[in-house]
Amino acid sequence: MSVAASDPSESAPEVRTAAGALRGSREAGVAVFRGIPYAEPPVGALRFAAPRPVRGWDGVRTAVAYGPPPPQGGHFGMDALARDTVGDDWLTVNVWSPEPGPGAGLPVMVWIQGGAYVIGMSGLPEYDGGRLAREGGVVVVTFNYRVGLEGFGQFEGAPANRGLLDQVAALGWVRDNIRAFGGDPDRVTVFGQSAGGGSVAALLAMDRAAGLFGRAVAQSVQGTFFSPELAADIATACAAELGLRPTAADLSAVDPVRLSAAGDAVGAKMIQWADRWGPAAHKSIPFAPVVDGDTLPVTPWQALADGAGRDIGLLVGHTRDEQRLLTALDGLLGQVTREQAAAALDVFAPGEDGARRYLDGFPAATPDELYELVQSDCLFRMPSLHLAQAQIAAGGRAHVYELTWPAPGMGGALGACHGLDVPLVFGNLDRGQTAMLIGEGPPPEAEELSSRMRAAWTAFAAQGDDPGWPAYDAEQRLVQLFGTRPSVAAYPEETSRRIWQDHAMPVLPLNGR
């Protein structure tokens, strides 16, 4: 987790928050404050509890280093990164501001990172908000929230969706403090990708988040939302790895590293529970928001259809080739057999005749293409599109996009894959793991596309109703295509849209219950 060098020629910026004074740094003309606690460390007596307000401090607190990330799963080496940090202040925010001070009144953009609800930390270089803040004239906020069993395990004696409650607490901190950093608390946009996009969707459905933001950008919305029974059954299997019961009392004494490892162990062998856990097992997704009727009353699609987001500006979209990176990570790129494609259609296509409809709709598709299409649609593309459709059905407004630009990195094999939008939106084309998708020496077309996307995102944050293309509607279905030459056209995934048009995006159940 690298930190950009500060500029010694400028004085360190200072602000005063509700909890105390902070001293940050200046980097390329932007004031930066890192590692600001927004809640008490969720350890000891507060382990598996809802976040508690942070206590104040005396004097001036230095805010130049990211806070330690919450315990992480082992994907992409995130567990090692977490172990290399010191401290248990897992719940911290970071702020980039081009104009710190109470009178600036700048739009605020609050980022929620993805990671399948298993990994995720705000200190990764791809999430550095400096360029977005400097060139977009916005205040950028990133933060850590609990993931894995710490944040989403369904335990007896612990509130559900603790990771989502952390997000609400971070947004509450923004409401109460962002004016000191130059932000306007009445112009807050939440934006997130993958599990972060799913989190944005969940926040739209949560009463606790009402009034904390007025605009939402949901990128590649992860469509997995669990029933309490499914989440509890998975947590029971995780606790069994440690020989314990799935209760907060039993698990609170377990070292966080061991608990994360138990989650990883179950995630690695989920297929053996496929009959009980369904699609979540086939995709090895052990954690997701739980529709418990309390913290998360209903699914985001139901909430928006009922009008929950009618007064909130919504920008939502996905990449064209969402699944391709995931197929490559599984070692199956170009290797999918007819049997594997047929199995994917049986599991992920909607309804009893979903597999047949894919075969009829894409008669020339190869096994690789069918495998990619149905999983892209099920996990990201159709959840994103249906969020927009639910919003406009209730009288709200939504703008839709698809990223179609093929990534030149990795030999160009991944197309417009999952995660490609992250470096483009932040403008960090040469740092972090997602920069590998761009390749060595970002080409001019990547810089141009990134500039276009950043301009659209920041314009939406500033104005709330115009990212630069028409709103989506049920007749024309116009969307922005971010390709080599961006254009506005009818939604291009029409066959998939028709296959999924009657699917209600339900809660994933525990089979047999």
N, C-alpha and C positions, 0 to 999 in steps of 0.2 A: 504494500500500500504506500506508494510514493507520494510525496508532497512537493509541489512546485516551489522553487526558490523564491523567497520574498525579495522585495526591492529595498535595499538598504538606504537608498536616497530619499525615501519617503517615510514620514513618521508612521508608527504603527497606529491603526485606527482603534478607537475605543467606543464602546456603546454601553448603555445601562439597560439591563433587562429586569424583569420583575424579581428575579432571584439574586441579582447582583451585577457588578460591572465586569466587562470582558475586554480583553486586548487581543486583537487579531494581527493580521499581517496584510501587506499589499503585494499583489502579484499581477504584473502587467496591467496596472492601473485599476485593478479591482480589489476592493476590501474583502478579505476572506477570514471567516471565523469557523474553526473546526472543533469538534468534540464537545459541544455544549450540551450538558445534560438536560433532557426534557422530562425525565421521570427518575425516581429513585432506582438504584440497581435492583433488578428482580431476582435477588438471591436471598439465602437465609430464610427468614420468616416470610419474605415476599415472593419466594419462588412459586411459580405457577399461579400467581395472583394477578389481578388486573393492575395496570400501572398506577403508581402512586405519585402525587405531585412531588417535584424535586424540592429539597430544602435549599434555602438561600445560603450565601457565603459572604464573608467580609472581604474588604479589599478588592483588588482587581485580579480576576482569574485569567490566566493566559489561555488563549484558545487558538493554538497554531497546529495542533496535531489531531488526527482523527481519533475518536474514541475506540476502545476495543470492540470488535464485532461480537455479536451473540454466537453461541456455539453453533457450529456448522456441520452439515453433512460432508462426506468426503469427495464429492464431485469437483473436478477441475482443481484439486488441491486446496479447496477452501478450508478444510479442517486444519491443515497445516498452517495456513495464514492466521487462523483464529488462535491457534495454540502459541504462535510466535508473539502475540501481544500480551500486555500485562494489564490486569485490572478487571473489574466486573461492572464498570459503567457501560453496560451494553446499549443503553437507550440514550443516544446522543443525536444532535442535529448538526448540520454544517450549513453555512450561509455564504453566498457570494453576492456582493452588492456593488454596482458601479457608482452608487451615490449614497453612502450610509448617512443617515440622519433623519429625524422625524418628519421633516417637511418635504421629502422627495416624492412620496406617493407613487412609487413605481409598481407595476404589476408584479405579482409573486407567482412563481412556478415551483411546486413542491413535487419532487420526484420520488416514486416508489419503485425500487428495483425488483427485478424478477429473480427466478431461481427455483421454480417449481415448489415454492414454500418449504424447501429443504435447505437451500443455501441462499446467501444474499448479504452483502455488506456495502455500506455507502462509501467506504474508503477506496474502492477500486479506481484506478486511473481513468477508466472509460466513463466514470460518472463525475469527473471534475466539471464543475459548473462555470468555470471562469470564462470560457469563450461564449457560451450561451448568454451569460449575464452581460458581458462587455459589449458584444455586438448586437444583442437583442434589446438592451435597455430594460432588463428585468432583474428582479432579485430571485436567485435560484436557491432552493433549500433541498438538501438530501438528508436522509436519516436512517438509522438502524432500527429494525424491529425484529422481534423474536421469530425464529423459523423452526422447522422440524417439530420434535416433540415438545420443546420448550414453548413454542408459540401456537401449535395447532393440534397437539395430542389431546384426545378427548378422555379426560380423567375424571373419576369421581373426586369431588372436593375441590375442583378448579373450574373457573369460568371457561366456556368455550371461546374459541377464536381470540386467544390472548394476543396473537400477532396483529389482528385487526384492531383490537383495543389499543395496542401500542400506536398504531397509525392514527387513530382518533386522538390520542394524547399528543402526538407530535403536531397534528393540525391545530389542536387547542393551544399548544405553545406558540405556533405561528400567529394565531389570532391575537394572543395576548402580548406578543413581543416584537412582531415583525416591523412595526412602525419605526422602532428605534434603528433598524437596519436600512431604512429607506423604502420599505414596502408598504403597500396599501392593504390592510386586512380585509377590505371589502372587494378586492380584486385578486382573489386567490384561485389558482388553477392547479388541480392535482393531475399529474401525468405519470404513467407507468407502463411497463411492457411485460408481456408474458404473465407470470404470477403477479407482477406489479399491475398489469392491465386488469387481471382478475380482481385484484385488491381494489382498484379504482371502481370497478363494477360493483363490488360488494359495498363499498362506502356509499354509493348511490342508493343502496337499499337499506342502510342502517340509520335508524332514528338518532343514534348517538352522534352521527356525523352531520346531521342536518344543520345548515347555516355556517359550516366551517369552510366551505368552498362554493364558488359560484360557477365554475367551469371545470370540465373534466376531459382529459385526453386518454383514451384507452387504446393501447397499441398491442395487437396480437393477444386479445383477451383469452386467457386460459379458461376453458369452459368447465373445469371440474369443480363441482360443489357437492359435498358429501351430506348424506343423512347422518343424524347422530348415531344411529345403529351401526352404520358402516365405519364411521370414524372411531367409535368405541371398540369395535371388533379388531381393527388394525392396531389400536393402542394396546389392546390386550395381548396381541401377538408380540408387540415390541417389549412390553413389560415381561413377558414370558422368557424373552432372551436373557433377562437378568434374574430370572427365578422369582419375580415379584408380581404383585397384583397391580392393576392399572389404576392406582389411586395416588392423589397428591401426597398423602401421608407416606406411602411406601417409596415413592420415587423422589421425594424432595431431598433425600440424603445421598442420592446417586450422583457421582461426579458428572458434570455436564458432558465431558468428553465421552464417558461410557454410555451415557444416554443417547448421544448423537450416533455412536457406533451401533447401538441396538436398533435405531431407526434405519441406519444404512443396511444392517443385516437383513431386516425384514424387506426393505425395498429391493434388495438383490434377489430375493427368492419369492417375490409376490405371486409369480405365475402359479405356484402350487396352491394358492387360494383362489384361483380364477373363477371357480364355480360359485364362490361366496362373494367375491369382491368385484367381479365383472371387469369392465373396461379399465378401471384404475389399476387392477393387477396386470393386465396385458401391457399397460404403459409404464408399469413400475412407479406409480404415483401414490406414495403412502400418506401424503398430507394435502389438505385443501381446506378452504373455508367450510364451516359446518352450518347448515341451515337449521339452527336449533330453535327457532321461534322466538328467541330473545335478543341476543346480540345481533343476529342476522335473521330477521323474521321470515323472509321469503327469498327466492332466488332473485338476482338482479333483473332478469328478464321479466319476471312477474311484477317486481316492484316498479319498473319503468312502465310496463303496460298499465299498471294501476295509477300512473301519474306521478310517481315519487320524484322523477327528474324533470318534470315538465318545465320548470323555471331555471334549469341548469343547462348551460351551453355544453354540447357534447360533440367531440371530435373523436372518431373511432375508425380503425382500419387494421389492415394486416399486410403481410408480405405475400407474394404470389406462391412461393415455394416453401412454405413454412416447414414441412416435414423433412426436407432434403438434408439439412444439417444433422437432424436427429438420426436419420437413416445412416448417414456417414459415420456418426459416432458409434452406431451399433455394428459397423463393419459390413453393412448390407448394400451400400450404394452400388448399383449396377448388378447386384447379385440376387435380387428377389426372385423367387420361384413362383410358378403359377399357384402352387399350394399355399405359399405364404401370402400371396395377394388375396386368394380366396378366403383364407382365414381372417385377414384384416377386414375384408368386406363384411364377413359374418359378424365380427365383433363391433365394428365402428359405424357401419352404415345404419341410417335410421329406419326403424320400422321393420316389419316382417319381410317386405319386398325390397328393402334398401339395396341389398347386393345386386339383385336383378336390375334395379334402376341405374346403378352405376355402370353395369355391363352394357345396358341399352343406351345410356347417355354418352358413354365414351367407347364406342365399338372398336376403335383403332388403338386403344390404349394398351401399352405393354404391361406386364406384371409390375414392373418398377413404377410405372405411372399410376396405375390403379392403387397400389400400396401407398404411394405418396399422396394422391388426391384424397382418399377417404380419411386418412389420418390428419392431413392438413385441415380438411373441412371440419372434422369432429372436434379436434382439440383447440383450434384457433380461428379459422376463417369464418365458419358459420356462427360460433358464439359472438364474434365481433359484429358481423352483419346483423344478427338478430337483436343485438343491443340497440343498434340504430333503428331497426324496424319497430321495436317496442317503444322507443322514445317517440317516434313520429306518430305511431298509432294512438298515443295518449295526448296528442296535440303539442308535443315538444318539437325541438329543432335539433337536427343532427347533420354533421358533415362527415362524409365517408371518403377514405382513400385506400389505395392499394399500392404498395411498393413493388415495382416490376423490374427495377434496374438489376441486372445480373452482377453479382459480386465478382470482381476479377481475382481476388485472393484464392488460395488453394487450387490454383490452376483453372479457376473459373468453373469448377465442377458443382458448386453449390447454388448457383442461380441467385434469386432474390429470397434468401433463406431466413429462417427464424433468427432474430437478433441483429440483422443487418441494419435495421432502423436505429439502433442505439447509437453507434458512432456517428451516423448521419445527423441525428437530432442534436446531439451534444457538440458536434464538430470536432470530436477527438478521433481523428482518422488515423493517427499514428501511435496510439498508446492503448494499453489494455488488451485483453484477450480478443475482444470483438474486432480490434483493428486487423487481426489476421484475415478477416473476411475481405478487407479492402486490399490487402497486399502491400508489398514494399513500395514506398514512395507513392502516396495517394495520387492517382491520375487527376488531371484537371476536371474531368467529368464528375468525379467523386466530390471534389470541392464545390463545384457548381450545384450539384444535387443537394449536398449538405446545406449550402446557403439557402436554397429554396425551401427546404424542409424547416430549417430554423426560423426563417422569416414567417412561414405559415404558422408554426407553433407559437411564436412570440406575438404575432398579430392576433391570433385567437385569444391568447392570454390577456392582451391589452384591450380587445374590443368585445370578445365573447360571442360574436355572431358572424364573423367573416374572416376565415383563414385564407380566402383568395379564390374560392370556387363555390358554386351553388350548393345550397342545402339539399340533402337527399330527400326524395319523395317516392311514393309507391308507384308512380306512373313512369317518370323518366329515369329514375334511379341513377342520377348523375353522380360520378365519383371522380376524385383527382387521382390520376395515375402518375406516380412518381417513377418515371423511367429515364432513359437517356435523354429523351425529349418529353418532358412532362406535358400532359394533356388532360382534358376533361372529357369523359366518355361515359356511356352506360356501363353499369357494373359488369365487369368482364367475365365473372364466374357464374354465368347464367344457368348453366346446366346444374351445377352444384346448388345454386340458390333454389331451383325448382325441386330438386330431390329433397331438400331440407325444409321446404317452405311450411310444412304442416307439423314440424317437430317442435315440441314445446320447451326444449332445453331443461329437462327435469332434474331434480336432485338425484344423484347417484345412490341407489339403495344398497342395503345388505341383502343379497339374493336369498330367497327362502324365508324372508321376514315380512 
